[in-house]
């Protein structure tokens, strides 16, 4: 069995000024990382348009 993490990263205050927005953006980044076979992905505004 091979296990690998998928991590989404969002940064305060660039990617959101409240906890809810930061979590939503980190979640978008995490799913992008999963789709592309990466271990981690930083949030970028273009991920909101995917």
KOLGULUM-909502 format. One record per atom (N, C-alpha, C): residue in three letters; residue number from 1; x, y, z. Coordinates in Angstrom, 2 decimals, always signed. Example, Ala and Ser with C-alpha at 12.3 -4.5 7.8 and 13.67 -1.06 7.14 Angstrom:
% residues 2
<ALA,1,<+13.19,-5.69,+7.80>> <ALA,1,<+12.30,-4.50,+7.80>> <ALA,1,<+13.20,-3.30,+7.80>> <SER,2,<+12.85,-2.25,+7.08>> <SER,2,<+13.67,-1.06,+7.14>> <SER,2,<+12.90,+0.03,+7.87>> 
***
This chain:
% residues 50
<UNK,1,<+0.84,-1.16,+0.00>> <UNK,1,<+0.00,+0.00,+0.00>> <UNK,1,<+0.90,+1.24,+0.00>> <UNK,2,<+0.56,+2.17,-0.83>> <UNK,2,<+1.30,+3.43,-0.93>> <UNK,2,<+0.37,+4.57,-0.55>> <UNK,3,<+0.75,+5.35,+0.43>> <UNK,3,<-0.06,+6.46,+0.90>> <UNK,3,<+0.69,+7.76,+0.65>> <UNK,4,<-0.01,+8.74,+0.07>> <UNK,4,<+0.60,+10.06,-0.12>> <UNK,4,<-0.42,+11.14,+0.20>> <UNK,5,<+0.02,+12.19,+0.85>> <UNK,5,<-0.91,+13.26,+1.23>> <UNK,5,<-1.20,+14.20,+0.07>> <UNK,6,<-2.33,+14.85,+0.14>> <UNK,6,<-2.66,+15.96,-0.75>> <UNK,6,<-3.00,+17.14,+0.15>> <UNK,7,<-2.22,+18.20,+0.03>> <UNK,7,<-2.35,+19.34,+0.93>> <UNK,7,<-2.63,+20.61,+0.12>> <UNK,8,<-3.61,+21.36,+0.56>> <UNK,8,<-3.92,+22.66,-0.02>> <UNK,8,<-3.49,+23.75,+0.94>> <UNK,9,<-2.84,+24.78,+0.41>> <UNK,9,<-2.29,+25.84,+1.25>> <UNK,9,<-2.85,+27.19,+0.81>> <UNK,10,<-3.40,+27.92,+1.77>> <UNK,10,<-3.80,+29.31,+1.52>> <UNK,10,<-3.14,+30.18,+2.58>> <UNK,11,<-2.79,+31.39,+2.21>> <UNK,11,<-2.02,+32.27,+3.08>> <UNK,11,<-2.85,+33.49,+3.48>> <UNK,12,<-2.73,+33.87,+4.75>> <UNK,12,<-3.37,+35.07,+5.28>> <UNK,12,<-2.44,+36.25,+5.08>> <UNK,13,<-2.87,+37.38,+4.68>> <UNK,13,<-4.21,+37.80,+4.26>> <UNK,13,<-4.40,+37.75,+2.75>> <UNK,14,<-3.39,+37.32,+1.99>> <UNK,14,<-3.49,+37.35,+0.52>> <UNK,14,<-4.66,+36.54,-0.02>> <UNK,15,<-4.91,+35.38,+0.58>> <UNK,15,<-5.92,+34.46,+0.04>> <UNK,15,<-7.24,+34.50,+0.81>> <UNK,16,<-7.33,+35.34,+1.82>> <UNK,16,<-8.55,+35.48,+2.60>> <UNK,16,<-8.25,+36.13,+3.93>> <UNK,17,<-9.20,+36.90,+4.41>> <UNK,17,<-8.99,+37.60,+5.67>> <UNK,17,<-9.77,+36.98,+6.82>> <UNK,18,<-10.54,+35.92,+6.54>> <UNK,18,<-11.24,+35.24,+7.63>> <UNK,18,<-11.03,+33.73,+7.49>> <UNK,19,<-11.30,+33.04,+8.58>> <UNK,19,<-11.05,+31.60,+8.63>> <UNK,19,<-11.81,+30.84,+7.56>> <UNK,20,<-13.07,+31.17,+7.38>> <UNK,20,<-13.91,+30.46,+6.41>> <UNK,20,<-13.35,+30.57,+4.99>> <UNK,21,<-12.95,+31.76,+4.57>> <UNK,21,<-12.40,+31.97,+3.23>> <UNK,21,<-11.07,+31.23,+3.07>> <UNK,22,<-10.23,+31.29,+4.08>> <UNK,22,<-8.94,+30.60,+4.01>> <UNK,22,<-9.14,+29.09,+3.87>> <UNK,23,<-10.07,+28.54,+4.62>> <UNK,23,<-10.34,+27.10,+4.54>> <UNK,23,<-10.91,+26.73,+3.17>> <UNK,24,<-11.84,+27.52,+2.65>> <UNK,24,<-12.40,+27.25,+1.32>> <UNK,24,<-11.32,+27.27,+0.25>> <UNK,25,<-10.44,+28.26,+0.31>> <UNK,25,<-9.38,+28.37,-0.69>> <UNK,25,<-8.35,+27.25,-0.55>> <UNK,26,<-8.03,+26.87,+0.67>> <UNK,26,<-7.13,+25.74,+0.87>> <UNK,26,<-7.75,+24.45,+0.33>> <UNK,27,<-9.06,+24.31,+0.50>> <UNK,27,<-9.77,+23.14,-0.02>> <UNK,27,<-9.70,+23.09,-1.54>> <UNK,28,<-9.90,+24.22,-2.19>> <UNK,28,<-9.78,+24.28,-3.65>> <UNK,28,<-8.38,+23.87,-4.10>> <UNK,29,<-7.37,+24.34,-3.38>> <UNK,29,<-5.99,+24.00,-3.72>> <UNK,29,<-5.73,+22.51,-3.51>> <UNK,30,<-6.29,+21.93,-2.44>> <UNK,30,<-6.10,+20.51,-2.16>> <UNK,30,<-6.70,+19.65,-3.28>> <UNK,31,<-7.91,+19.97,-3.71>> <UNK,31,<-8.52,+19.19,-4.79>> <UNK,31,<-7.76,+19.34,-6.10>> <UNK,32,<-7.19,+20.49,-6.34>> <UNK,32,<-6.36,+20.68,-7.53>> <UNK,32,<-5.12,+19.80,-7.43>> <UNK,33,<-4.51,+19.74,-6.25>> <UNK,33,<-3.34,+18.88,-6.05>> <UNK,33,<-3.70,+17.42,-6.31>> <UNK,34,<-4.84,+16.98,-5.81>> <UNK,34,<-5.28,+15.59,-6.02>> <UNK,34,<-5.47,+15.29,-7.50>> <UNK,35,<-6.14,+16.21,-8.22>> <UNK,35,<-6.39,+15.99,-9.65>> <UNK,35,<-5.11,+15.88,-10.46>> <UNK,36,<-4.08,+16.60,-10.02>> <UNK,36,<-2.84,+16.64,-10.78>> <UNK,36,<-1.75,+15.75,-10.21>> <UNK,37,<-2.08,+14.92,-9.24>> <UNK,37,<-1.12,+13.97,-8.69>> <UNK,37,<+0.01,+14.61,-7.90>> <UNK,38,<-0.25,+15.78,-7.34>> <UNK,38,<+0.77,+16.48,-6.55>> <UNK,38,<+0.53,+16.22,-5.07>> <UNK,39,<+1.57,+16.45,-4.27>> <UNK,39,<+1.43,+16.31,-2.82>> <UNK,39,<+0.89,+17.59,-2.19>> <UNK,40,<+1.17,+18.73,-2.81>> <UNK,40,<+0.69,+19.99,-2.26>> <UNK,40,<+0.46,+20.99,-3.37>> <UNK,41,<-0.38,+21.98,-3.06>> <UNK,41,<-0.68,+23.05,-4.01>> <UNK,41,<-1.00,+24.31,-3.22>> <UNK,42,<-0.34,+25.42,-3.58>> <UNK,42,<-0.70,+26.70,-3.01>> <UNK,42,<-1.92,+27.25,-3.74>> <UNK,43,<-2.80,+27.91,-3.03>> <UNK,43,<-3.97,+28.53,-3.65>> <UNK,43,<-3.54,+29.69,-4.55>> <UNK,44,<-4.14,+29.78,-5.71>> <UNK,44,<-4.01,+30.93,-6.59>> <UNK,44,<-5.42,+31.30,-7.05>> <UNK,45,<-5.68,+32.57,-7.33>> <UNK,45,<-7.03,+32.98,-7.71>> <UNK,45,<-7.61,+32.22,-8.91>> <UNK,46,<-6.77,+31.76,-9.83>> <UNK,46,<-7.30,+31.04,-10.99>> <UNK,46,<-7.90,+29.69,-10.60>> <UNK,47,<-7.63,+29.17,-9.41>> <UNK,47,<-8.25,+27.91,-8.97>> <UNK,47,<-9.73,+28.10,-8.68>> <UNK,48,<-10.17,+29.31,-8.45>> <UNK,48,<-11.58,+29.59,-8.21>> <UNK,48,<-12.39,+29.47,-9.49>> <UNK,49,<-11.74,+29.53,-10.64>> <UNK,49,<-12.42,+29.48,-11.92>> <UNK,49,<-12.43,+28.09,-12.54>> <UNK,50,<-11.90,+27.10,-11.82>> <UNK,50,<-11.81,+25.73,-12.36>> <UNK,50,<-13.08,+24.99,-12.12>> 
***
